[in-house]
Amino acid sequence: MALNYTPRGYMWIATYRNGQAVPQFDPLTGKENKFKNIEKSDVERIGLFPISPTMTVKILEGEGVLTVPNENPIHEVLIPQGKEPDFWARTICPSGQFHECLECGYKWLFAFGKEDPVLTRKGYPKHRDHKIYCVSCASEGKNTELIRERRKWRCPKVDEHRNPAPIRRYGVAVCPGCGYHNVPTDTKEEHRIVQKVVDMSYLVYLIGPKDEKLTYINEWGEVIGKGVV
Amino acid sequence: MVATVTVRVNYGAGPTESADVNGLPVRLINAASSDGRDQADTSDPVVIPGAGFGYSFYKHICLSIDGGAFSQVDNVQMWCDGTIGWTLGTGGLLLVGTRDAGDHGCPEASYDQAQGDGTYGYAIDVAVNGHPYYNAQTIGVQDIENFHSGAKMAVDTGAHTIAENTKGFVVQAKVDTDATQGEQTDETIQISYDEQ
C-alpha cells in the first residue's frame, strides 16, 4: 500500500538566542513539536538536520511516520534580529521522471519544463527543443516518444557488426572495414536511447527568515537556490 | 508533520471523487460520467467539429488532504512543461479555467458538473451553460501552456489545517476543425503544495 507521502530525511531544529533549542522531534519519545508552536521571535537559527537511524525508529514509534535515515549535510540559516524563521516542506507531484539511458546505462532525474530556478540544475537537465539528453553520454531522445531510429547492419564477410556505419557507393552499402559490398542495412530497428523509468514525487525544504527569500534544499541535502514562498 | 495527500478528479453529479490519479493519465472525453482513468475505455471521444470549435467536457482536478499529522497545507500550484504536444488543430488548446483576481482554483462548493449539447461539451467560459465560477470573468480560460515552471498557476493559496479538498483547477480540450483524430500522447501536469 502506498504511503501517500514522501518520507522525509530531514528534521528542523530551532535554536533560540539564549542557546536553548527545540527539535522537530523529541529525541526521547519521537513525538513532534509543531513549528507553529515555537517562539518564533526568539529564534536565532533554523536548521535542517539529517535524521539518524535511531531517530527514524523513535519517530516511527512516536508518530507512526516513516522517515529515511541518512547522512546528508546540516543546513542552518541565521535569523536576523527582529525577524522570524520560516519553514516549509514542498511536495511536487510528480516532479519528474527517472530516466535511463540505454546507451550507457546512466539513470537520472529528468525535471519537466522550461528552466526552473529550483529544479533545473546540474543533474536535472531541462530539455532542449522538446528533446531530452542523457546527462552522461549526451545521447538524444525525443521527449514524446523517447525513441530514436537507428540502422543496424552486419558485415556478412566478417560476420560482425561494424562501426562506423557503412559507406555508400553507387547506392550500395559498403563495409568500410573490408570493402565488402551489399552490406545489409535493412535491419532498421527502433531503438530507445532514453526511456522513462518511473514518475516520482519530490521534496524540497524551504528555510530562512519569514517574508524573505528562503533557501531551497533538496532531498539529497543540496542547496538548489533561493526564492520566495 | 506529514500530510497524506492525493490527487483527485471530481466528475459527474455530486460530484463523485476518483481514486488517486497522481502520476496516472486522465482522459479528457465527451462525457461527465467518467473520471477518465480507464485508459482502455475509448468511448465518448471528443468530436472534431465541422466548423467552429468543439470541446471536451471539463474536469475538476484537486488535491485531497486525506489525513496525516500536519499543521497546515497551502500554496497549491499547478503547471505544465509549457508545450502541449497535442494535435488539436490550428486553434485547438488545452484550456484551464482562470479568474481575474485571486486563486484560479475552483472551490469545492463551486463545483459544476460538465455538460454538453449532445455533440460537444460546453466551453468553460461560455456565458450560457459554461462554468459559473469562470464564465463571468474577463478572462475565464487560458491556454494551459501559459502556466509553466517559470509562471506557475496559483490554484489555492488558502491555509488548510484539516483533512479536506483544496481548490481544484478545471481543464478542458478545445478542438479545431483540422485536428487529427486519435488518442493523444500523455502530457504531464505538475502540482506542488507546501506543508508545515
Interface residues (C-beta under 8 A of the other chain):
Chain A: A2 L3 N4 Y5 R8 Q24 E32 K34 F35 K36 E63 V65 F87 W88 A89 R90 T91 I92 C93 P94 S95 A111 F112 G113 K114 E115 D116 L119 T120 H127 H130 T144 E145 D199 M200 S201 L206 V229
Chain B: M1 V2 A3 T4 V5 T6 V7 D20 N22 G23 D66 G68 A69 S71 Q72 N75 W79 C80 D81 G82 T83 G85 H148 S149 G150 T185 T188 Q190 I191 S192 Y193 D194 E195 Q196
